[in-house]
């Protein structure tokens, strides 16, 4: 048994980080950040990625 398969929640069905990022990009493609809140676009992408990761993990 390899190290990855012993991690809680890890499986061959867990999504790859690059795939999660690619899935989050279209949702915010038309976002128009203002001068003081540009960080929120990146924050939203990370939130989407984390939500998708949680949704695709197996117990």
N, C-alpha and C positions, 0 to 999 in steps of 0.2 A: 504494500500500500504506500503510495507516495505522499509527500507532505501536503500537497494541495487537497487531496481527497480526505485528509483528516481534519481539515479546518471546518468548524461549524458553519453550516449554510453553504459551503462550497460544493459546486457540482459542475459537471460539464455543460450544464444548461445556463449557467450564469453568464450574463451579457458582458462583452468586452467593453472597456472604457471608450475606445474609439467609436464603437457602434452606438453607444449611448450618446456620445457627443454629436454624432451625425444625426441621430434622431431628434435631438434638441434644437439643432440649427434652424430648421424650417419654421418652427414655432415662433422664433424671434427674428426672422429674416427682415421683416418690415419695421422693426423697432427703431425709433428715432430718439436716441438719448439726448438730453439737454446738457448744458455745460456742467451742472452740478450733480447729475445723477447717472452719468455714463456707466458707472460701476454696476448699476442695477441690471443691465443687460447681461453681463457676465454672471452675476449672482443668480439671475433667473435661469440661465443655461445650466448652471451647477445644480440648482434646485430640481429642474426637470430631470437631469441625469440621475440624481440621487433617488428621485421618485421612481424612475424607470428601473433602476438597479434593484430597489426594494421590491418592486412588483415582479421582477423576473427571477428573484432568488427562490430557491426551493428550500423547504424546511428539512 
